Amino acid sequence: MGQKAKKGDRAKVHYTGTLDDGTTFDSSRQREPIEITLGAKQVIKGFDKALRGMGIGDVKKVAIPCEEAYGIYQPKHVAYVARDQLPPNLDFQPGMVLEVKGPDGGARKVIVKEIQDDAVVLDGNHPLAGQRLTFELELMDLVRK
């Protein structure tokens, strides 16, 4: 019986992430596997948890609830910003990603959700917030700490 992945181990993992409708939103299959330290908060919580106990060569499919992925969608992170408060030279388009100064002074990304006559609707939620994510994981290699 081989090693089983545990907190602190370095793991090389191939993955494919899909939404409930079957759409693939990310995959490592066309590139190198990712390398992470388990328990180091380098990936979403549910992804990290799913790897624990896996052995090299194991393949697992796991559904991760939004609470262990990118969180619950928070309407409070949606803002209606008057056009006169925004740079006049920007050509806003739905889906555009902007970097803005957050309440703590740090930079954060927001997505342009809607353009109205007098305002732009900005969404600070992660694009996958509120969604259950399914991952097929394959543990390629494991290094004990």
C-alpha positions as CSV (number, residue, x, y, z in Angstrom):
1,M,0.0,0.0,0.0
2,G,1.5,3.4,-1.1
3,Q,1.6,6.8,0.5
4,K,-1.6,8.6,1.1
5,A,-1.8,12.4,0.7
6,K,-1.9,14.4,3.9
7,K,-1.6,18.0,5.1
8,G,1.9,19.4,4.4
9,D,2.6,17.1,1.5
10,R,3.5,18.5,-1.9
11,A,1.1,17.1,-4.5
12,K,1.2,17.1,-8.3
13,V,-2.4,16.9,-9.6
14,H,-4.1,16.8,-12.9
15,Y,-7.7,18.1,-12.8
16,T,-10.7,19.0,-14.8
17,G,-13.3,21.3,-13.3
18,T,-16.9,21.3,-14.6
19,L,-20.1,23.1,-13.7
20,D,-23.5,21.4,-13.1
21,D,-24.4,21.9,-16.7
22,G,-21.3,19.9,-17.8
23,T,-19.3,23.0,-19.0
24,T,-15.6,22.7,-18.4
25,F,-14.3,25.8,-16.7
26,D,-10.7,24.8,-16.2
27,S,-8.4,21.8,-16.8
28,S,-4.7,21.1,-16.4
29,R,-4.8,18.3,-19.0
30,Q,-3.3,20.3,-21.8
31,R,-0.5,21.5,-19.6
32,E,1.6,20.3,-16.7
33,P,-0.2,19.2,-13.5
34,I,-0.4,21.8,-10.8
35,E,1.9,21.4,-7.8
36,I,0.5,22.5,-4.4
37,T,1.2,22.0,-0.7
38,L,-1.9,20.4,1.0
39,G,-3.3,22.6,3.7
40,A,-1.5,25.8,2.5
41,K,-4.6,27.5,1.1
42,Q,-3.2,27.5,-2.5
43,V,-6.5,26.0,-3.9
44,I,-10.1,26.1,-2.8
45,K,-10.9,24.3,0.4
46,G,-12.9,21.5,-1.2
47,F,-10.2,20.7,-3.8
48,D,-7.6,20.5,-1.0
49,K,-9.8,18.3,1.2
50,A,-10.6,15.9,-1.7
51,L,-6.9,15.2,-2.3
52,R,-6.3,14.0,1.2
53,G,-6.2,10.3,1.5
54,M,-5.5,9.8,-2.3
55,G,-2.5,7.7,-3.4
56,I,-0.3,8.3,-6.4
57,G,-2.3,7.2,-9.6
58,D,-5.7,7.5,-7.8
59,V,-8.5,9.2,-9.8
60,K,-11.4,10.7,-7.9
61,K,-14.5,12.7,-9.0
62,V,-15.8,15.0,-6.3
63,A,-18.6,17.6,-6.2
64,I,-17.7,20.7,-4.1
65,P,-20.4,22.9,-2.7
66,C,-20.1,26.6,-3.2
67,E,-19.2,27.1,0.5
68,E,-16.0,25.1,0.0
69,A,-15.3,26.6,-3.4
70,Y,-15.7,30.4,-4.2
71,G,-18.4,31.0,-1.6
72,I,-22.1,32.0,-1.7
73,Y,-23.0,34.7,-4.2
74,Q,-23.2,37.9,-2.2
75,P,-25.6,40.6,-3.6
76,K,-23.8,43.1,-1.3
77,H,-20.7,42.8,-3.6
78,V,-22.7,44.3,-6.5
79,A,-22.5,48.1,-6.9
80,Y,-24.3,50.6,-9.1
81,V,-21.7,53.2,-9.9
82,A,-22.7,56.5,-11.4
83,R,-21.0,57.1,-14.8
84,D,-19.7,60.5,-13.6
85,Q,-17.8,58.7,-10.8
86,L,-15.9,56.6,-13.4
87,P,-13.1,57.5,-15.9
88,P,-14.8,59.0,-19.0
89,N,-12.3,57.5,-21.4
90,L,-13.2,53.9,-20.6
91,D,-15.4,52.0,-23.0
92,F,-17.3,49.7,-20.6
93,Q,-18.4,46.3,-22.0
94,P,-20.3,43.6,-20.1
95,G,-17.9,40.9,-18.9
96,M,-15.0,43.4,-18.8
97,V,-12.8,42.9,-15.7
98,L,-11.6,46.0,-13.9
99,E,-9.2,46.5,-11.0
100,V,-10.6,48.9,-8.4
101,K,-9.5,50.0,-4.9
102,G,-11.4,48.0,-2.2
103,P,-12.5,49.3,1.1
104,D,-9.3,48.2,2.7
105,G,-7.3,50.2,0.1
106,G,-6.1,47.0,-1.6
107,A,-6.8,46.2,-5.3
108,R,-9.7,43.9,-6.1
109,K,-11.2,42.7,-9.4
110,V,-14.8,43.4,-10.4
111,I,-16.7,42.4,-13.4
112,V,-18.9,44.8,-15.4
113,K,-22.3,43.1,-15.3
114,E,-24.5,45.7,-16.9
115,I,-24.3,49.2,-18.5
116,Q,-27.1,51.6,-17.9
117,D,-27.7,55.1,-19.2
118,D,-26.4,56.8,-16.0
119,A,-24.6,53.9,-14.2
120,V,-22.4,50.9,-14.6
121,V,-23.2,47.7,-12.5
122,L,-20.0,46.2,-11.1
123,D,-19.9,42.8,-9.4
124,G,-17.1,41.9,-6.9
125,N,-18.2,38.3,-6.5
126,H,-15.9,35.6,-8.0
127,P,-17.3,34.5,-11.3
128,L,-17.9,31.0,-9.9
129,A,-19.4,32.2,-6.6
130,G,-22.6,30.4,-5.7
131,Q,-21.9,27.4,-7.9
132,R,-21.2,23.8,-7.1
133,L,-18.1,22.7,-8.9
134,T,-17.2,19.1,-9.9
135,F,-13.6,18.1,-10.2
136,E,-12.0,15.0,-11.6
137,L,-8.7,14.7,-9.8
138,E,-5.7,12.5,-10.6
139,L,-2.8,12.5,-8.1
140,M,0.3,12.3,-10.2
141,D,3.0,12.5,-7.6
142,L,3.4,13.1,-3.9
143,V,6.4,14.4,-1.8
144,R,6.4,14.1,2.0
145,K,7.3,17.3,3.8
